[in-house]
Amino acid sequence: MNARKKTLTKQDRYLKASAIEITTRVGCSVSCVYCPQKKLSIEYAKHSNILELKMDVFKTCLDKIPPYVHIVFGGMSEPFLNPECIEMILYAAGKKRGIGVTTTLVGIKPSDMRIIKNVNFEFFYLHLPGDQKAENIQINDEYLRLLGEILESNISACYISHGKQLHPKLQRLLKGKRIIRPPMISRSGNI
């Protein structure tokens, strides 16, 4: 019997790997209707008043995590709301870590985008606003420019959106792109 080797995609390799998810800050201004930000912030405040992960703490932690463990920036908040997130991504990339990001692009600056567009991400999940206005993402000229930079970059983004359609201002820009449309899932009874 001649067994063929299956070629794994980057996402397949990631799914088979160990990973740790990094939440760069507590509290998220995007405040998606299905995300329990208020509940999370109230509970977290009972234990700590530190709201952002600092670069020196990130370095200390990363250096203790085995090298085969992938680093995923996401968690229960938009990672780029932490102004040191870009530096953290670059540090992890410099350590040859597999890196994943789950983002809405809220908090990232155009200068940051030019820095990270050459990072070799294992995955880059881009959560786009849908037509149901479940996400608090301002669709302005800066957001559209950032999204355009992602589309023109080497980043192989995976596009995700809730709702039947994308926000109307995004439909033409993303025409022809595959958009994953998972159902909204209630997190802590928010829906």
C-alpha positions as CSV (number, residue, x, y, z in Angstrom):
1,M,0.0,0.0,0.0
2,N,1.4,3.4,-1.0
3,A,0.4,6.0,1.5
4,R,0.7,9.6,0.4
5,K,1.9,12.3,2.7
6,K,-0.6,15.0,3.4
7,T,0.8,18.6,3.0
8,L,-0.3,20.7,5.9
9,T,-1.3,24.3,5.5
10,K,0.0,26.9,8.0
11,Q,-3.3,26.8,9.8
12,D,-3.3,23.0,10.0
13,R,0.2,23.1,11.5
14,Y,-0.9,25.7,14.0
15,L,-3.9,23.6,15.0
16,K,-1.7,20.6,15.7
17,A,0.8,22.7,17.7
18,S,0.7,23.9,21.3
19,A,-0.3,27.5,21.8
20,I,-0.8,30.1,24.5
21,E,-3.2,33.0,24.1
22,I,-1.9,36.4,25.3
23,T,-4.4,39.0,26.4
24,T,-2.5,42.3,26.2
25,R,-5.0,44.3,28.3
26,V,-8.1,44.0,30.3
27,G,-11.0,45.9,29.0
28,C,-11.9,46.4,25.3
29,S,-13.4,49.5,23.7
30,V,-14.8,47.4,20.9
31,S,-17.4,46.0,23.3
32,C,-19.0,43.5,20.9
33,V,-22.5,42.7,22.1
34,Y,-21.7,39.1,22.6
35,C,-18.5,39.7,24.6
36,P,-18.7,40.0,28.4
37,Q,-16.3,42.9,28.8
38,K,-18.2,44.5,31.7
39,K,-18.4,41.2,33.6
40,L,-14.8,40.5,32.9
41,S,-13.6,43.9,34.0
42,I,-15.6,43.8,37.2
43,E,-14.2,40.3,38.2
44,Y,-10.7,41.2,37.2
45,A,-10.7,44.4,39.3
46,K,-11.4,42.3,42.4
47,H,-7.9,40.7,41.9
48,S,-5.7,43.3,40.3
49,N,-5.5,46.9,39.2
50,I,-3.0,46.2,36.4
51,L,-4.8,46.6,33.1
52,E,-2.1,46.3,30.5
53,L,0.6,43.7,30.0
54,K,4.0,45.5,30.0
55,M,6.8,44.6,27.6
56,D,9.2,43.6,30.3
57,V,6.7,41.2,31.8
58,F,5.9,39.8,28.4
59,K,9.6,39.2,27.7
60,T,10.1,37.4,31.1
61,C,7.0,35.2,30.4
62,L,7.9,34.4,26.8
63,D,11.4,33.5,27.7
64,K,10.0,30.8,30.1
65,I,7.6,29.3,27.6
66,P,9.0,26.3,25.6
67,P,10.1,27.3,22.1
68,Y,7.6,25.0,20.4
69,V,4.6,26.8,21.9
70,H,3.0,29.3,19.5
71,I,2.1,32.7,20.8
72,V,-1.4,34.0,20.0
73,F,-2.3,37.6,20.5
74,G,-6.0,38.0,21.2
75,G,-7.8,36.7,24.2
76,M,-10.6,38.6,25.7
77,S,-9.6,42.0,24.3
78,E,-8.4,43.7,21.2
79,P,-4.6,43.2,21.4
80,F,-3.6,46.4,19.6
81,L,-5.3,48.5,22.3
82,N,-2.1,47.9,24.2
83,P,0.5,50.3,22.7
84,E,3.3,47.8,23.3
85,C,1.6,45.0,21.3
86,I,3.6,45.7,18.1
87,E,6.8,45.5,20.1
88,M,5.7,42.2,21.7
89,I,4.9,40.7,18.3
90,L,8.3,41.7,17.0
91,Y,10.0,40.3,20.1
92,A,8.2,37.0,19.6
93,A,9.1,37.0,15.9
94,G,12.7,37.6,16.7
95,K,12.6,34.5,19.0
96,K,11.4,32.5,15.9
97,R,8.0,31.9,17.6
98,G,4.9,30.8,15.7
99,I,2.6,33.9,16.0
100,G,-1.1,34.2,15.6
101,V,-3.3,37.3,15.9
102,T,-7.0,37.8,16.3
103,T,-7.9,41.5,15.8
104,T,-10.5,44.0,14.7
105,L,-7.7,46.5,13.8
106,V,-8.9,48.8,16.5
107,G,-5.9,50.5,18.2
108,I,-3.4,49.8,15.4
109,K,-1.8,52.8,13.7
110,P,-0.8,53.0,10.0
111,S,2.9,53.1,11.1
112,D,2.4,49.9,13.1
113,M,0.9,48.2,10.1
114,R,3.9,49.0,8.0
115,I,6.1,47.3,10.7
116,I,4.1,44.1,11.0
117,K,3.1,43.5,7.4
118,N,6.3,41.5,6.9
119,V,5.9,39.3,10.0
120,N,5.4,35.7,9.0
121,F,2.2,35.0,11.0
122,E,0.9,31.5,11.4
123,F,-2.5,33.1,11.2
124,F,-4.0,36.6,11.2
125,Y,-7.8,36.5,12.0
126,L,-9.4,39.8,11.0
127,H,-12.7,40.2,12.7
128,L,-14.7,42.5,10.4
129,P,-17.9,44.4,11.4
130,G,-21.1,42.9,10.1
131,D,-24.4,44.5,9.1
132,Q,-26.0,43.9,12.5
133,K,-23.8,46.4,14.3
134,A,-22.8,43.9,16.9
135,E,-19.2,45.4,17.0
136,N,-18.3,48.9,18.0
137,I,-15.9,49.5,15.2
138,Q,-15.8,52.9,13.6
139,I,-15.6,52.6,9.8
140,N,-13.7,55.8,9.0
141,D,-11.0,56.7,6.4
142,E,-8.2,55.5,8.7
143,Y,-9.9,52.1,9.2
144,L,-10.4,51.7,5.5
145,R,-6.7,52.5,4.9
146,L,-5.6,50.0,7.4
147,L,-7.8,47.3,5.9
148,G,-6.5,48.2,2.5
149,E,-2.9,47.8,3.7
150,I,-3.8,44.3,5.0
151,L,-5.3,43.4,1.6
152,E,-2.2,44.6,-0.2
153,S,0.4,43.1,2.3
154,N,2.0,39.7,2.5
155,I,-0.3,38.9,5.5
156,S,-2.5,36.0,4.6
157,A,-5.5,37.2,6.6
158,C,-8.6,35.1,7.4
159,Y,-11.7,37.3,7.4
160,I,-14.5,36.6,9.9
161,S,-17.7,38.5,10.3
162,H,-21.0,38.0,12.1
163,G,-24.3,38.8,10.4
164,K,-25.6,38.0,7.0
165,Q,-23.4,40.6,5.3
166,L,-20.4,42.7,5.9
167,H,-20.9,46.3,7.0
168,P,-22.0,48.1,3.8
169,K,-18.9,50.2,3.7
170,L,-16.7,47.1,3.5
171,Q,-18.6,45.1,0.9
172,R,-17.0,46.5,-2.2
173,L,-13.5,46.5,-0.7
174,L,-13.7,42.8,0.2
175,K,-15.6,41.6,-2.8
176,G,-14.4,38.2,-3.8
177,K,-12.7,37.5,-0.5
178,R,-13.8,34.4,1.5
179,I,-15.6,35.6,4.6
180,I,-16.2,33.1,7.4
181,R,-19.5,33.8,9.0
182,P,-19.8,31.9,12.3
183,P,-23.0,32.4,14.4
184,M,-22.8,34.8,17.3
185,I,-22.2,32.8,20.4
186,S,-23.3,34.1,23.8
187,R,-20.4,34.5,26.1
188,S,-21.6,34.7,29.7
189,G,-25.2,35.1,28.7
190,N,-24.7,38.4,26.8
191,I,-27.0,37.5,23.9
